[in-house]
């Protein structure tokens, strides 16, 4: 398992000028595919080792450990504040609850999800709300239904270790669906609004069609209404996307998104309200004769080295899970540092999230029909991060 500084992704000029300041990677950790499950740190995402000093770029330190195993095509890791961790399984349509000893139990099934191809039960998001049924809050889910992709929310009942999900209520429907390019990531932003990534559903024209929800990043209120300050007076926040599957915010409130390219370049984009990111006219950076109406990615990778999905930001350091690339990418915007970790060690990586203080959690995705699963797959891992 190696970590290396990579120049395979094309950098912006500023990043190239700063890349020489990168420090050497720590010794490469060893494979952890046979590591037994470790007890889940108490308090899940709210407790753990001290956080790194603010503002310093961080990187993985030491060996990843297995937190849980036996997951089936896991898609989204959700830390529900003070309530533990839930994980969605795309093909079973189950929401699994992680227990303190690393065991998993079923919290509920999202019955209207119809798995097929890249669709099924996809992203999860949490909204604490004491006024919700059960007094805890809502679990939001992005799913592929019979006729479309849609977003629902379910009240969370019970306490940590015995959670159940209530009946689903609709938030948004009519997002185009297909056997691939369904997008699927959900997250609440620092503005307390819900963001969703919607793929072009295999019809590239959706990405530039203002009347389509496909090929967009969407922004909505918790009940699916259009916020007053959305750039077009619709749910569309940004357009020109092929298949975005990761979103996260840095300490300034800046939104970042990872995006599958077609045959040439996968992208990491800095998202601005009303921005158009070029698909299908442009894939990756435009180079000469750039169209000023399209925004270039900040970073790009060959599709063989990425196929990016989940995104996490710790200390303004961006971590990106790579499926086909079978690695974890790291990028720090202010220094230009870019490198990859755990290359070909754990197989396909679907999601990555901040873990207990000073760690990352990431999940493999070798049971999704495109990987080569080993006994015990898929697994949830934890690794420490530090400057």
Secondary structure, DSSP 8 states (H G I E B T S, - for coil): --EEE---SEE-HHHHHHHTT-----------TT-------TTGGG-SS----TTS--EEEEEEEEEE---SSEEEEEEETTTEEEEEETTT-EEEEE-TTS-EEEEEE-TT---BTTBSEEEEEEEE-TTSTTSSEEEEEEEE-SSSEEEEEEEEES-TTS-EEEEEEEEEEEE---SS-----EEE-TTS-EEEEE--TT-GGGGG-TT-STTEEEEE-TTS---TT-TTSSSEEEB--SEEEEEEE-TT--EEEEEE-SSSEEEEEEE-TT-B--TTT--S---SS--TTS---SEEEEGGG--EEEEEEETTEEEEEETTTTEEEEEETTTTEEEEESTTTS--EEEEEE-STTEEEEEE-TTSSSS---TT-S-EEEEEEE-
